């Protein structure tokens, strides 16, 4: 009886509990998908046990209670809002989510802010394809990479985990999508700063900016809403070959406004203007003739730039780099960053230029050669170069002397004389001339031996009449061999005194002729000859012999006149005064006519 009574009592108690539970859940049949308040009754490992008044408690990961990048701060007894995903799972536990509860709360507030176009606060906490994820107080939004900043940002790490304002661009609650922009906030602030900056901007003002972009010719600096150009020449008093040597994108720098054009809104900036100009104290420091040590900063086709001290550079022109190396690129003599000793040649303070010399720090080898060697001295050297006009011979260190084509051989002055030589060959030469000022040494090879044709020129002088043999007939005249190795040429106009006889074709090869030497080149053993000049000289001689002073008369005229006079004398038997007077009168008339 007792057991039956006990069982009956249990059934009654069960009915009462069901009634109580039904009463507590009355009106809450749709708990699933709603946000309810719960109490943390225990913390177990990585989970919090939450009682929301259902048949069983729910387990929620502790991480869902923490803000991005922070640890959760929970204790037993805390009241929290949670989202009921299911009333009961297979284990009989309620399925709850704190994250979804926060999301639901956040969505309501975000929708209100979006309608009012208000800024919202969020934290960048992750990277995804094409951008980043932002926690907006529980709701997760997408931040496109293009909306992070006004300018491209290489490293977003400094921005992550820091609360900052965002602008909601788009919301779709059905899909759970939110797109935000940080750039829109910066552009708005930038426009305000730009307006204030442009109102107060003036030349000479010193501002702080951020390097926005680097080009070959300079860097663009963001001054806070407006960009200015910092030209490469205004970065430093020292040489800067490329802006990237001194600046990097994102770097904060102090600059001075050099020029400001209000119409075009163009701003020119300078960094070096904030430092002392090293050229202000240059007077008396770099005196011509003074030696300095410097570092090669840049090499060009026309020379090398040497830094004498910070901000002070001089140019060593290619012509001042070496006493002996000509037409050589400066890069083959010096190298960048090399320390060299130079001499100050000239200072132009107005143009801010210093001319330097590298070779002047060394002994002039041309002057040394002139001291140590004399004309007619014989040397031995190496053939260093062969050109169409002669040979270059290394005779003393880096000094090259030149053997002209005409000084190679007595017999041949053509390019064929070069065929017997090659680079690297050692040859003997004789010094013909030394000009240290012009840096020239003239050498000869044929002068090592006697001129085999020296005797053939003996007895030949300008004005002398020589006998030669015609060797060649040309349109412009005839070629004549006078002595062995000595030739002469008679121009067409010099073939005869009579123009009708000035024809080369009336002569024949092998024919011997007499001509007068009108010019001679002993070096080439070439003579200029003239038959016409010889004929004129003969006529003058004949006139002297006959006592005639008539100018322009030929030898035939003189001989004819003499013959006529002798005939007249033979016919006359007796001298008569009157006829004599008539003859004299006629003679005077002839003279007048002549």
GURO-472709 format. One line per field, with one value per residue (C-alpha): residue number from 0; residue in one letter; x, y, z. Coordinates in Angstrom, 3 decimals, padded with zeros to 6 digits. Last residue first. Example, Ala and Ser with C-alpha at 12.3 -4.5 7.8 and 13.67 -1.06 7.14 Angstrom:
// residues 2
nr	(1:0)
rest	(s:a)
X	(013.670:012.300)
Y	(-001.060:-004.500)
Z	(007.140:007.800)
This chain:
// residues 594
nr	(593:592:591:590:589:588:587:586:585:584:583:582:581:580:579:578:577:576:575:574:573:572:571:570:569:568:567:566:565:564:563:562:561:560:559:558:557:556:555:554:553:552:551:550:549:548:547:546:545:544:543:542:541:540:539:538:537:536:535:534:533:532:531:530:529:528:527:526:525:524:523:522:521:520:519:518:517:516:515:514:513:512:511:510:509:508:507:506:505:504:503:502:501:500:499:498:497:496:495:494:493:492:491:490:489:488:487:486:485:484:483:482:481:480:479:478:477:476:475:474:473:472:471:470:469:468:467:466:465:464:463:462:461:460:459:458:457:456:455:454:453:452:451:450:449:448:447:446:445:444:443:442:441:440:439:438:437:436:435:434:433:432:431:430:429:428:427:426:425:424:423:422:421:420:419:418:417:416:415:414:413:412:411:410:409:408:407:406:405:404:403:402:401:400:399:398:397:396:395:394:393:392:391:390:389:388:387:386:385:384:383:382:381:380:379:378:377:376:375:374:373:372:371:370:369:368:367:366:365:364:363:362:361:360:359:358:357:356:355:354:353:352:351:350:349:348:347:346:345:344:343:342:341:340:339:338:337:336:335:334:333:332:331:330:329:328:327:326:325:324:323:322:321:320:319:318:317:316:315:314:313:312:311:310:309:308:307:306:305:304:303:302:301:300:299:298:297:296:295:294:293:292:291:290:289:288:287:286:285:284:283:282:281:280:279:278:277:276:275:274:273:272:271:270:269:268:267:266:265:264:263:262:261:260:259:258:257:256:255:254:253:252:251:250:249:248:247:246:245:244:243:242:241:240:239:238:237:236:235:234:233:232:231:230:229:228:227:226:225:224:223:222:221:220:219:218:217:216:215:214:213:212:211:210:209:208:207:206:205:204:203:202:201:200:199:198:197:196:195:194:193:192:191:190:189:188:187:186:185:184:183:182:181:180:179:178:177:176:175:174:173:172:171:170:169:168:167:166:165:164:163:162:161:160:159:158:157:156:155:154:153:152:151:150:149:148:147:146:145:144:143:142:141:140:139:138:137:136:135:134:133:132:131:130:129:128:127:126:125:124:123:122:121:120:119:118:117:116:115:114:113:112:111:110:109:108:107:106:105:104:103:102:101:100:99:98:97:96:95:94:93:92:91:90:89:88:87:86:85:84:83:82:81:80:79:78:77:76:75:74:73:72:71:70:69:68:67:66:65:64:63:62:61:60:59:58:57:56:55:54:53:52:51:50:49:48:47:46:45:44:43:42:41:40:39:38:37:36:35:34:33:32:31:30:29:28:27:26:25:24:23:22:21:20:19:18:17:16:15:14:13:12:11:10:9:8:7:6:5:4:3:2:1:0)
rest	(x:x:x:x:x:x:x:x:x:x:x:x:x:x:x:x:x:x:x:x:x:x:x:x:x:x:x:x:x:x:x:x:x:x:x:x:x:x:x:x:x:x:x:x:x:x:x:x:x:x:x:x:x:x:x:x:x:x:x:x:x:x:x:x:x:x:x:x:x:x:x:x:x:x:x:x:x:x:x:x:x:x:x:x:x:x:x:x:x:x:x:x:x:x:x:x:x:x:x:x:x:x:x:x:x:x:x:x:x:x:x:x:x:x:x:x:x:x:x:x:x:x:x:x:x:x:x:x:x:x:x:x:x:x:x:x:x:x:x:x:x:x:x:x:x:x:x:x:x:x:x:x:x:x:x:x:x:x:x:x:x:x:x:x:x:x:x:x:x:x:x:x:x:x:x:x:x:x:x:x:x:x:x:x:x:x:x:x:x:x:x:x:x:x:x:x:x:x:x:x:x:x:x:x:x:x:x:x:x:x:x:x:x:x:x:x:x:x:x:x:x:x:x:x:x:x:x:x:x:x:x:x:x:x:x:x:x:x:x:x:x:x:x:x:x:x:x:x:x:x:x:x:x:x:x:x:x:x:x:x:x:x:x:x:x:x:x:x:x:x:x:x:x:x:x:x:x:x:x:x:x:x:x:x:x:x:x:x:x:x:x:x:x:x:x:x:x:x:x:x:x:x:x:x:x:x:x:x:x:x:x:x:x:x:x:x:x:x:x:x:x:x:x:x:x:x:x:x:x:x:x:x:x:x:x:x:x:x:x:x:x:x:x:x:x:x:x:x:x:x:x:x:x:x:x:x:x:x:x:x:x:x:x:x:x:x:x:x:x:x:x:x:x:x:x:x:x:x:x:x:x:x:x:x:x:x:x:x:x:x:x:x:x:x:x:x:x:x:x:x:x:x:x:x:x:x:x:x:x:x:x:x:x:x:x:x:x:x:x:x:x:x:x:x:x:x:x:x:x:x:x:x:x:x:x:x:x:x:x:x:x:x:x:x:x:x:x:x:x:x:x:x:x:x:x:x:x:x:x:x:x:x:x:x:x:x:x:x:x:x:x:x:x:x:x:x:x:x:x:x:x:x:x:x:x:x:x:x:x:x:x:x:x:x:x:x:x:x:x:x:x:x:x:x:x:x:x:x:x:x:x:x:x:x:x:x:x:x:x:x:x:x:x:x:x:x:x:x:x:x:x:x:x:x:x:x:x:x:x:x:x:x:x:x:x:x:x:x:x:x:x:x:x:x:x:x:x:x:x:x:x:x:x:x:x:x:x:x:x:x:x:x:x:x:x:x:x:x:x:x:x:x:x:x:x:x:x:x:x:x:x:x:x:x)
X	(106.600:104.889:107.061:110.144:109.057:108.565:112.046:113.461:111.615:113.094:116.551:116.120:114.937:117.915:120.233:118.474:119.257:122.857:123.924:126.428:127.733:127.533:124.323:123.172:125.255:124.054:120.411:121.095:122.719:119.737:117.216:119.168:119.217:115.465:114.813:117.053:115.205:111.781:112.756:114.033:110.628:109.842:107.705:110.052:112.487:115.802:117.940:121.693:121.945:123.340:120.832:118.015:119.326:119.353:115.778:114.683:116.408:114.726:111.316:111.970:112.962:109.835:107.672:109.375:108.310:109.051:107.674:109.845:108.995:111.563:108.907:110.985:112.957:109.837:110.827:109.469:110.105:112.794:113.351:112.840:114.838:113.195:113.985:111.342:110.765:106.982:105.949:105.132:102.686:099.867:100.573:099.390:100.590:101.970:099.070:099.522:103.080:105.365:105.315:104.592:103.958:100.172:099.838:101.616:105.076:105.657:108.898:110.402:113.399:114.038:116.896:117.291:114.982:112.009:109.232:105.421:103.492:100.551:096.910:095.598:098.423:101.482:103.845:107.572:109.048:112.811:114.583:117.132:117.477:117.448:118.068:115.694:115.078:117.965:119.149:122.856:122.359:118.825:119.864:122.529:119.921:118.079:119.183:118.283:120.488:119.028:117.366:115.482:113.209:111.692:110.653:109.099:107.194:106.361:103.307:101.795:101.068:103.106:105.653:106.500:109.298:110.513:112.241:112.965:114.318:112.539:113.285:110.392:108.764:105.572:102.551:100.204:101.336:103.754:104.897:101.643:102.044:104.216:101.318:099.492:101.542:104.861:107.046:110.800:112.188:109.975:108.138:108.405:105.737:103.167:103.771:105.448:103.668:104.869:102.877:103.541:102.088:105.505:108.140:108.209:104.848:104.609:101.603:101.880:100.772:098.073:095.695:095.983:097.983:098.004:100.248:103.409:105.931:109.037:112.775:114.561:117.085:117.851:117.719:115.839:116.550:115.264:115.137:113.925:111.376:110.102:109.630:107.671:105.459:105.102:103.558:104.061:100.846:098.347:097.691:096.155:093.066:092.036:089.031:086.680:084.360:080.918:078.356:077.473:078.185:081.002:082.918:086.055:088.906:091.657:091.304:093.605:092.353:093.124:090.730:088.447:086.369:082.616:081.912:084.887:087.852:089.891:087.734:084.566:085.961:085.489:088.753:089.313:092.843:094.825:098.219:098.083:094.957:091.796:091.819:090.431:087.600:086.521:086.913:083.808:083.490:081.038:080.247:077.127:079.017:082.733:084.954:082.438:083.902:081.901:083.446:083.862:082.223:080.576:079.273:080.414:078.816:079.789:083.579:084.822:087.242:090.786:091.975:094.961:095.122:096.115:093.033:091.862:088.955:088.412:088.908:085.270:083.286:081.442:078.066:078.419:077.558:073.987:072.738:069.796:066.029:066.460:067.715:064.204:062.364:058.801:057.089:053.308:050.987:047.489:047.371:046.088:047.562:051.048:053.203:056.995:059.639:057.338:059.649:059.657:059.745:059.442:057.194:058.069:055.159:056.977:060.751:063.281:067.040:068.246:064.669:064.914:067.442:070.930:071.038:074.141:074.554:072.745:069.723:066.156:065.886:067.592:065.280:062.223:059.798:056.386:053.451:050.203:047.101:044.836:047.410:050.785:051.030:054.478:055.117:058.746:061.325:062.512:062.670:059.386:058.432:054.882:053.115:055.953:054.170:054.178:055.243:055.283:057.707:056.327:058.726:056.138:052.631:049.776:047.203:044.023:045.339:045.970:042.503:040.777:043.049:042.414:038.653:039.103:041.402:038.904:036.292:038.819:039.928:036.353:035.665:038.931:037.879:035.083:032.498:030.643:028.094:026.708:024.455:022.666:019.223:020.700:022.179:024.108:026.203:028.680:028.934:031.534:034.267:035.809:038.703:039.268:042.805:043.342:044.757:045.942:049.671:049.440:048.046:051.392:051.704:049.021:047.882:046.778:043.497:043.321:041.585:038.866:040.816:041.547:037.826:036.611:034.032:031.862:031.388:028.636:029.544:030.555:031.512:034.260:036.077:037.307:039.930:040.374:040.415:040.622:040.358:042.511:041.502:040.880:040.155:038.236:035.088:033.414:030.505:030.141:026.645:024.810:021.470:020.141:023.435:023.500:020.025:020.938:024.108:022.201:019.848:022.675:024.761:022.156:021.701:025.443:025.903:023.343:025.004:028.314:026.777:025.474:023.214:022.304:020.316:021.540:019.760:022.784:021.086:020.361:017.708:015.983:017.926:019.795:018.920:020.976:022.519:022.300:024.433:023.873:027.055:026.614:029.824:032.569:033.517:036.229:037.115:040.683:041.350:042.366:038.804:036.438:035.788:032.461:032.513:035.954:034.459:032.757:029.020:027.423:023.659:021.576:018.658:014.861:014.943:015.375:018.322:021.035:024.546:027.530:030.677:033.157:036.939:037.410:034.157:032.929:029.660:026.250:026.410:022.937:020.846:018.930:017.213:017.807:015.515:015.996:014.464:012.512:009.274:007.016:007.693:004.112:003.862:007.347:007.174:003.631:004.443:007.346:005.139:002.449:005.020:006.447:002.887:002.261:005.525:004.667:001.336:002.962:005.489:002.675:000.936:004.156:004.513:000.944:001.506:004.648:002.835:000.000)
Y	(098.432:101.025:103.732:101.625:101.034:104.775:105.430:102.929:104.673:108.012:106.507:105.033:108.425:110.156:107.668:108.221:111.920:111.458:109.077:106.242:104.747:101.222:100.105:096.702:094.787:096.909:096.152:092.436:092.647:094.507:091.942:089.136:091.000:091.619:087.959:086.833:089.128:088.068:084.392:084.863:086.216:089.821:090.573:093.230:094.859:095.451:093.999:093.711:090.587:088.572:090.021:089.113:085.559:085.227:086.465:083.964:081.140:082.097:082.123:078.704:077.260:078.702:077.084:073.740:073.759:071.361:070.858:068.357:065.599:064.067:063.580:065.265:067.372:069.013:071.084:073.961:075.717:073.324:074.201:071.630:069.688:066.677:063.051:060.863:057.513:057.939:060.182:063.867:065.560:064.023:066.319:069.368:072.877:073.429:075.606:077.755:078.627:078.933:075.189:072.266:074.568:074.937:071.121:070.763:069.265:066.778:065.684:062.504:061.694:058.040:057.732:061.138:063.268:061.000:062.937:062.711:064.613:067.037:067.350:064.670:062.340:060.917:058.807:058.118:061.067:061.082:064.014:066.695:069.441:073.228:074.828:077.448:075.585:073.351:069.887:069.192:066.532:065.132:061.676:061.451:061.370:058.558:055.794:057.992:056.741:054.334:054.838:057.755:055.199:054.397:057.831:059.210:062.370:062.803:064.853:066.127:069.603:071.187:068.354:068.769:066.315:065.871:063.293:060.575:057.491:054.146:050.470:048.038:045.571:043.943:043.941:045.086:044.233:045.686:044.726:045.793:049.409:050.380:049.351:052.385:054.517:056.283:053.562:053.701:055.694:053.812:054.525:058.310:059.186:057.045:059.019:057.280:058.447:058.323:056.766:057.569:055.126:053.967:055.245:054.376:052.868:053.182:054.489:053.729:055.705:057.451:054.542:053.525:050.879:050.808:049.722:048.805:048.206:050.290:050.545:053.865:055.875:059.462:061.906:064.466:064.117:062.078:062.352:065.917:065.734:062.418:063.966:066.828:064.322:062.187:065.099:064.032:063.109:065.158:067.211:064.117:064.321:067.903:069.685:072.380:073.719:075.019:076.954:079.189:082.321:080.685:079.686:077.951:076.800:074.169:072.572:069.533:066.005:062.988:060.060:057.981:055.524:055.642:055.240:054.062:055.848:055.412:053.036:054.798:058.043:056.629:056.757:059.164:059.901:058.014:059.750:062.619:061.299:062.694:066.346:065.801:063.709:066.679:066.289:067.999:069.352:068.652:070.442:069.338:067.436:067.685:067.321:065.175:064.227:064.221:062.315:063.268:063.809:060.408:060.592:059.145:060.010:060.269:059.868:060.567:063.358:064.162:067.693:069.450:073.223:074.744:076.926:077.869:075.938:077.456:081.129:081.615:078.425:079.579:080.235:077.170:074.782:076.144:075.592:073.187:073.789:074.692:071.139:069.818:071.722:071.936:073.221:073.638:073.800:075.187:076.257:079.752:080.066:079.125:078.342:078.252:077.128:075.763:074.171:070.511:068.353:064.606:061.661:058.512:056.618:055.972:056.088:058.882:059.477:056.972:056.583:060.160:059.041:060.382:062.512:064.711:066.493:069.771:067.586:066.975:070.066:068.616:065.576:067.827:067.770:068.200:069.152:067.329:068.685:067.318:066.916:067.889:064.753:064.780:063.830:062.798:063.724:063.325:059.541:059.160:058.550:058.662:059.738:060.902:062.219:065.866:068.358:072.020:074.948:078.101:079.987:080.623:080.824:078.449:079.673:079.444:076.435:074.555:075.199:074.026:071.038:070.033:070.027:068.109:065.625:064.967:064.040:062.085:060.224:059.219:058.017:056.054:054.005:052.389:049.765:046.926:044.920:041.586:039.294:038.019:039.023:041.917:043.577:046.733:049.065:051.932:052.126:054.767:053.807:055.293:053.702:051.141:049.674:045.945:046.329:049.700:049.138:045.804:047.394:047.270:048.364:051.047:052.524:056.166:057.513:054.637:051.312:051.649:050.149:047.015:046.430:046.481:043.742:043.901:041.542:042.484:042.228:045.787:046.604:044.011:044.605:042.010:042.911:043.233:041.496:037.958:038.061:039.523:039.849:042.064:045.602:047.209:049.253:052.505:053.810:057.092:058.430:058.362:058.647:055.565:053.765:054.697:053.208:050.073:049.800:049.928:047.098:045.090:045.419:043.842:040.946:040.523:040.579:037.816:035.908:036.075:034.993:031.795:029.151:025.529:024.213:020.886:017.520:015.760:015.446:019.177:021.221:024.554:025.459:028.626:030.693:033.943:035.148:038.201:038.096:038.343:037.625:035.235:033.301:035.471:036.738:038.950:037.423:037.909:040.543:040.542:040.853:041.424:038.450:036.821:034.525:033.325:031.791:029.135:028.857:025.842:025.847:024.962:022.577:022.665:026.365:029.265:030.923:029.213:029.658:027.348:029.148:027.236:026.972:024.905:024.985:028.338:028.020:029.551:032.331:033.789:034.254:037.002:036.201:036.866:035.019:032.465:029.555:030.842:030.545:028.924:031.846:032.917:030.423:029.076:029.611:028.330:025.214:024.585:024.952:022.704:020.109:020.298:019.802:016.791:015.256:015.828:014.074:011.125:010.914:010.911:008.020:006.074:006.669:005.578:002.421:001.784:002.312:000.000)
Z	(-130.838:-132.937:-131.440:-132.005:-135.565:-136.035:-134.640:-137.092:-139.911:-138.859:-138.701:-142.119:-143.461:-141.890:-143.463:-146.781:-146.497:-145.433:-148.137:-147.592:-150.710:-151.886:-150.101:-151.186:-148.595:-145.667:-146.491:-146.466:-143.003:-141.563:-142.823:-141.094:-137.766:-137.892:-138.610:-135.723:-133.286:-134.465:-134.251:-130.651:-129.652:-128.924:-125.857:-124.562:-126.876:-125.156:-127.892:-127.500:-129.623:-126.738:-124.315:-126.645:-126.828:-123.071:-122.794:-125.433:-123.580:-120.301:-121.995:-123.497:-120.086:-118.449:-121.159:-120.707:-117.060:-114.226:-110.661:-108.854:-106.376:-104.055:-101.322:-098.658:-101.138:-102.493:-105.546:-107.583:-110.906:-112.189:-115.873:-118.593:-121.169:-122.816:-123.491:-125.111:-123.426:-123.428:-126.320:-126.629:-129.017:-126.958:-124.023:-126.021:-125.190:-128.707:-129.863:-126.786:-127.754:-124.776:-124.458:-122.112:-119.119:-119.624:-119.719:-116.400:-116.327:-113.544:-111.972:-110.650:-108.493:-107.599:-110.063:-111.665:-113.799:-114.423:-116.167:-115.863:-118.547:-118.432:-117.479:-119.802:-118.806:-120.615:-118.498:-118.191:-120.111:-119.661:-118.061:-118.747:-116.193:-116.259:-112.836:-111.444:-108.158:-107.383:-108.244:-108.000:-105.366:-105.226:-106.472:-103.809:-100.994:-102.710:-100.373:-097.377:-094.584:-092.008:-088.590:-090.178:-091.844:-088.476:-087.277:-084.129:-083.238:-079.550:-078.678:-075.437:-076.844:-074.059:-074.013:-077.705:-078.594:-082.214:-084.447:-081.872:-083.648:-083.642:-083.052:-083.135:-080.741:-082.060:-079.757:-082.498:-086.048:-088.598:-092.123:-093.702:-092.636:-095.669:-097.904:-096.566:-098.988:-098.361:-099.842:-100.647:-097.742:-095.264:-092.013:-091.774:-094.361:-092.556:-089.393:-086.490:-083.355:-079.770:-076.979:-073.348:-070.806:-069.567:-071.993:-075.725:-076.535:-080.319:-082.231:-085.953:-089.030:-091.021:-091.612:-087.995:-086.119:-082.326:-079.491:-081.419:-078.623:-078.137:-078.737:-078.617:-080.678:-079.746:-082.671:-080.500:-076.800:-073.863:-070.062:-069.679:-072.502:-071.127:-067.683:-069.235:-071.040:-067.898:-065.964:-062.361:-060.556:-058.546:-061.701:-063.311:-061.100:-061.754:-060.320:-061.537:-058.841:-059.714:-057.707:-060.675:-058.629:-056.665:-059.793:-058.467:-060.743:-060.782:-057.338:-057.246:-056.636:-054.467:-054.797:-052.577:-054.599:-053.962:-057.713:-059.769:-061.365:-064.567:-066.604:-065.492:-066.907:-070.432:-072.403:-075.310:-074.065:-071.456:-071.237:-068.795:-067.087:-065.514:-066.571:-070.094:-068.647:-066.574:-062.826:-061.488:-057.956:-055.175:-051.927:-050.014:-047.319:-048.145:-051.224:-053.094:-056.473:-059.690:-062.611:-066.272:-069.662:-070.050:-066.485:-063.167:-059.827:-056.168:-056.295:-052.755:-051.912:-050.893:-051.430:-053.041:-053.353:-056.700:-056.906:-053.381:-051.912:-048.477:-049.271:-050.126:-049.475:-046.360:-047.985:-050.226:-047.356:-047.253:-043.694:-043.372:-043.605:-047.276:-047.833:-047.381:-050.100:-051.338:-054.457:-054.186:-057.150:-056.560:-060.234:-059.443:-055.938:-057.096:-054.060:-054.159:-051.681:-048.936:-046.374:-045.463:-042.349:-042.959:-042.073:-044.040:-045.590:-048.861:-048.438:-048.703:-049.044:-051.651:-052.949:-054.270:-056.925:-057.679:-054.535:-054.453:-051.132:-050.461:-049.788:-050.951:-053.137:-056.226:-056.136:-056.300:-053.355:-054.946:-052.740:-052.069:-050.293:-047.594:-044.868:-046.289:-048.395:-050.021:-053.613:-054.206:-056.844:-060.415:-060.678:-058.802:-055.154:-053.771:-050.598:-048.380:-045.287:-044.326:-041.689:-042.566:-042.549:-044.179:-046.437:-049.101:-047.637:-046.796:-044.217:-046.273:-048.208:-044.964:-043.468:-046.642:-046.929:-043.310:-043.917:-047.156:-045.446:-042.666:-045.244:-047.233:-044.100:-043.196:-046.742:-046.701:-043.681:-045.635:-044.647:-046.348:-044.322:-045.481:-043.420:-046.490:-045.277:-043.343:-046.460:-045.582:-047.827:-047.505:-043.726:-042.801:-040.361:-037.220:-035.333:-032.591:-032.863:-033.268:-036.778:-038.053:-037.374:-039.273:-042.434:-044.281:-047.904:-047.743:-051.040:-050.697:-049.359:-046.910:-046.202:-048.839:-051.746:-049.700:-049.207:-045.530:-044.899:-041.776:-038.807:-036.359:-032.697:-031.884:-035.461:-035.840:-039.135:-041.621:-044.248:-048.004:-051.375:-050.009:-046.260:-043.489:-039.848:-036.809:-038.006:-035.109:-035.424:-034.530:-036.577:-038.412:-039.017:-042.315:-040.397:-042.147:-041.637:-037.936:-037.408:-039.296:-037.240:-033.939:-034.941:-036.461:-033.294:-031.067:-033.443:-033.720:-029.969:-029.666:-032.473:-030.649:-027.321:-028.792:-027.166:-027.933:-024.955:-023.705:-023.960:-025.356:-028.722:-028.795:-026.991:-027.353:-030.457:-031.629:-028.612:-028.767:-025.571:-023.351:-020.252:-016.528:-014.581:-011.616:-012.151:-013.565:-016.983:-018.551:-021.915:-023.249:-025.921:-029.602:-030.877:-027.902:-025.681:-024.792:-027.804:-026.781:-023.626:-025.721:-024.817:-023.084:-022.490:-019.458:-019.467:-019.288:-020.144:-017.737:-019.573:-017.545:-018.963:-018.476:-019.792:-021.894:-022.312:-019.147:-017.187:-015.899:-013.941:-013.335:-015.876:-015.933:-019.032:-020.793:-024.073:-027.755:-030.127:-032.845:-030.902:-027.927:-029.949:-027.289:-024.981:-024.216:-021.335:-020.689:-016.937:-016.754:-018.755:-016.454:-013.363:-014.858:-015.767:-012.240:-010.758:-013.005:-011.934:-008.264:-008.738:-010.436:-007.656:-005.052:-006.796:-006.792:-003.111:-002.393:-004.307:-002.368:000.889:000.000)
